[in-house]
Amino acid sequence: MAFIKRKRIGGGTYLYVERSYRTTDGKVRNQILQYLGSEAKVPKADAEAAVAHWNKWTKTRKGRRSR
């Protein structure tokens, strides 16, 4: 499932769409799917639309190995 990740870099906050997945040895890892931009410049609706897109994409990939 995709989610929004906020990262503080320098003096700004930047948004990324990430997903969590489990490796073959059982460890949980995060994968950055998309960089959205500065939190101040990205509308909330656009961020939510990006997450919805990646969640839909993930469902179409069920049963396939992504890593």
KOLKEMI-887613 format. One line per field, with one value per residue (C-alpha): z negated, y, x negated. Coordinates in steps of 0.02 Angstrom, whole numbers, always signed. Layout:
<pts>
w c(Z/...)
v c(Y/...)
u c(X/...)
</pts>
This chain:
<pts>
w c(+0/+47/-73/-83/-161/-219/-222/-298/-192/-231/-280/-177/-183/-29/+14/+85/+122/+45/+21/-101/-47/-129/-63/-43/-212/-299/-319/-283/-161/-89/+94/+160/+302/+345/+294/+278/+234/+97/-31/-10/+179/+192/+165/+48/+184/+301/+166/+129/+315/+330/+184/+260/+426/+345/+239/+399/+484/+338/+349/+533/+489/+363/+389/+481/+402/+393/+313)
v c(+0/+172/+318/+496/+517/+689/+720/+872/+920/+1081/+1203/+1128/+982/+873/+743/+570/+425/+266/+87/-47/-222/-376/-454/-641/-647/-563/-387/-238/-109/+53/+97/+274/+269/+453/+622/+748/+908/+1037/+1022/+1207/+1189/+1023/+1033/+902/+839/+805/+708/+604/+571/+509/+389/+326/+297/+195/+95/+50/+6/-106/-203/-240/-309/-438/-606/-535/-514/-332/-362)
u c(+0/-66/-78/-145/-317/-375/-562/-645/-794/-884/-748/-608/-488/-471/-339/-367/-250/-320/-267/-321/-364/-435/-596/-623/-711/-562/-632/-520/-588/-520/-528/-508/-383/-369/-438/-297/-391/-394/-254/-215/-190/-97/+92/+164/+281/+134/+42/+197/+222/+43/+68/+231/+141/+2/+124/+219/+54/+4/+167/+137/-35/+26/-53/-203/-372/-420/-590)
</pts>
